[in-house]
Amino acid sequence: YFDCFVTVEEKNVTWTISHTDVTIKVGESFNLRLRSSEGETADVVWEASKSGFVTVSGNKITGKKAGTVTVSGTYGGTTYKCIVRVKGS
């Protein structure tokens, strides 16, 4: 019969969004990602606050028509937001 001790080292992982404020033209795209301080990326479902201004396909955000919209996603109980300004072509 043996005593077993397990030491667990807690990691303080922080998550950051790749963009918080972006200006693109109609037809242009960029990738919005959530990355940890450990270099991992999180699977986040991004959603636009208003429809019609951008299309969201996975991490790819594409400008559709001129206007400003907030794209947000929640991971680990925290909501991350990016303001996207779409300029006319």
C-alpha positions as CSV (number, residue, x, y, z in Angstrom):
1,Y,0.0,0.0,0.0
2,F,1.6,3.3,-1.2
3,D,0.7,6.9,-0.8
4,C,0.5,8.7,-4.1
5,F,0.8,12.4,-4.5
6,V,-0.1,14.2,-7.7
7,T,1.2,17.8,-8.3
8,V,-1.0,19.8,-10.6
9,E,0.5,22.9,-12.0
10,E,-2.2,25.4,-12.9
11,K,-1.5,27.3,-16.1
12,N,-2.8,30.8,-16.4
13,V,-3.8,30.8,-20.1
14,T,-5.0,34.1,-21.6
15,W,-6.9,34.4,-24.8
16,T,-6.7,37.3,-27.2
17,I,-8.6,38.2,-30.3
18,S,-6.6,38.8,-33.5
19,H,-8.4,42.0,-34.4
20,T,-10.5,44.4,-32.4
21,D,-11.1,47.1,-35.0
22,V,-10.8,46.5,-38.7
23,T,-11.5,48.6,-41.8
24,I,-12.0,46.7,-45.1
25,K,-13.5,47.4,-48.5
26,V,-16.5,45.7,-50.0
27,G,-15.3,42.3,-51.3
28,E,-12.2,42.2,-49.0
29,S,-11.8,39.6,-46.3
30,F,-9.7,38.9,-43.2
31,N,-9.5,36.1,-40.7
32,L,-10.7,36.6,-37.1
33,R,-9.1,34.3,-34.6
34,L,-8.9,33.7,-30.9
35,R,-5.4,32.6,-29.8
36,S,-4.1,31.6,-26.4
37,S,-0.9,32.6,-24.7
38,E,0.1,29.0,-25.3
39,G,-0.2,29.4,-29.1
40,E,-3.4,27.4,-29.4
41,T,-6.4,28.7,-31.5
42,A,-10.0,28.3,-30.3
43,D,-13.0,27.2,-32.3
44,V,-15.3,30.2,-32.0
45,V,-18.6,30.8,-33.7
46,W,-18.4,34.4,-34.9
47,E,-21.6,36.3,-35.5
48,A,-22.3,39.8,-36.9
49,S,-24.5,42.2,-34.9
50,K,-26.4,43.3,-38.0
51,S,-27.0,41.3,-41.2
52,G,-26.1,42.4,-44.7
53,F,-22.8,44.2,-44.0
54,V,-20.4,41.2,-43.8
55,T,-20.5,37.5,-44.4
56,V,-19.1,35.2,-41.8
57,S,-17.7,31.8,-42.9
58,G,-15.8,30.1,-40.1
59,N,-13.0,32.6,-39.3
60,K,-13.3,34.5,-42.6
61,I,-15.1,37.8,-42.5
62,T,-15.9,39.4,-45.9
63,G,-17.3,42.9,-46.5
64,K,-20.6,42.9,-48.4
65,K,-21.9,46.5,-48.2
66,A,-20.7,49.8,-46.6
67,G,-21.4,50.2,-42.9
68,T,-20.2,49.3,-39.4
69,V,-20.9,46.1,-37.6
70,T,-19.7,44.3,-34.5
71,V,-18.5,40.7,-35.0
72,S,-18.5,38.8,-31.7
73,G,-18.0,35.3,-30.4
74,T,-18.0,33.7,-26.9
75,Y,-15.3,31.3,-25.6
76,G,-14.8,30.1,-22.1
77,G,-17.5,32.4,-20.8
78,T,-15.9,35.5,-22.2
79,T,-17.3,37.4,-25.2
80,Y,-14.7,38.8,-27.7
81,K,-15.7,41.6,-30.1
82,C,-14.3,43.2,-33.3
83,I,-15.7,46.3,-34.9
84,V,-15.7,46.0,-38.6
85,R,-16.0,49.0,-40.8
86,V,-16.8,48.3,-44.4
87,K,-16.1,51.0,-46.9
88,G,-17.6,51.2,-50.4
89,S,-15.4,49.9,-53.2
